[in-house]
Amino acid sequence: MAVNPKFSPVKGDPTGAATLRRQVIFWIAALAAFIAFLWVFSEILLPFVAGMALAYLFDPLVRRLQGRGVPRAVAALSVIAIVIIAFILAVTLIAPILGDQIAAFIERMPGYVQQLQALLADSNRPWLTKLVDEKLPDASKSVGTLVTQGAGYLASFLKSLWSGGKALVSLISLLVITPVVTFYLLVDWDRMVGAVDSWTPLQHRVTVRRLAREIDDAVSGFVRGQALVCVILGVFYALGLIIVGVNFGLLIGLGAGILSFIPYIGTIVGLIVATGIALAQFWPSFWPVLAVVGIFAFGQAVEGNVLQPYLVGKTIGLHPVWLMFSLLAFGYLFGFVGLLVAIPVAAAIGVLTRFGLRQYLASSYYTGSGID
């Protein structure tokens, strides 16, 4: 790989080392400024960041319509109208059902926990008691403790999201301002990209364009592909649990689908919750529990072998652990705004880190060539 000498500190070339230091300082300062900006303005940024995310998501569709002779403004307006109509239909049809299930789930959760604790402590099943005593001592207490701690962590995380968005004010601004922001960004998207590209220093333009393409490939490949994966898995899990007859199957299935945005997390959380409810609901009948396990095992197999390779791809460069940390950290610190910017920031950091590592491995500082 050809190495840009401005990024390669070599003996007798203090300019190259100074340039590399300036690049590192610049990107660190840019990241710090970006985080400070989010910290200061996170309470009002939600509709604007959401509009930017939607504009980025739907730009390929608008571009395709534009290629068929539709004016870009008309194409943007048409796409936004379709999205708004679909959102209204979804809220009208699904929101009341999900609201009732959420309320009932919260109300009945303590009863399910007690049933599971009683099942683990049942002396009429010596094999289960022996297994619990040997492998899971104090299991009945542990279940309650884990549920309590998990509920506390979830409540704290949701509270940070809620307070980070300032609740009702942000919700109203999200519904009113976001479509307007999305429309203007879609109309002016190409001009904005061209303007930013024109600001790039000429000597670094090739490198910056390559890095920008890598970041765009990582973000678009993951967001657009994984969003479709989430929809497919959510529908599959919900239908499967409803057919088996698990209580709150729609809520659990759709929730597992949404959480599948983070690879493996949706399947694990959905499996644990659905299995626990199935045990409390159907025991001593074991077939529904096995059916629940089979649903999530089949869903995970299809996701890993079919959906991920074909819809997301394997070269996006976003490791699940890094992605999970980014979503949780930015979501906790900046609320909903943090969730929206977590993936682009994670992708950008990943691309820039790999670029810096390639430059380092190709430099004389690493190889030792040209150094006495």
Secondary structure, DSSP 8 states (H G I E B T S, - for coil): ----GGG--BTTBHHHHHHHHHHHHHHHHHHHHHHHHHHHHHHHHHHHHHHHHHHHHHHHHHHHHHHTT--HHHHHHHHHHHHHHHHHHHHHHHHHHHHHHHHHHHHHHHHHHHHHHHHHT-TT-HHHHHHHHHHSTTHHHHHHHHHHHHHHHHHHHHHHHHHHHTHHHHHHHHHHHHHHHHHHHHHHHHHHHHHHHHHS-GGGHHHHHHHHHHHHHHHHHHHHHHHHHHHHHHHHHHHHHHHHT-TTHHHHHHHHHHHTTSTTHHHHHHHHHHHHHHHHHHTT--HHHHHHHHHHHHHHHHIIIIIIIIII-S-S---HHHHHHHHHHHHHHHHHHHHHHHHHHHHHHHHHHHHHHHHHHHSHHHH-TT--
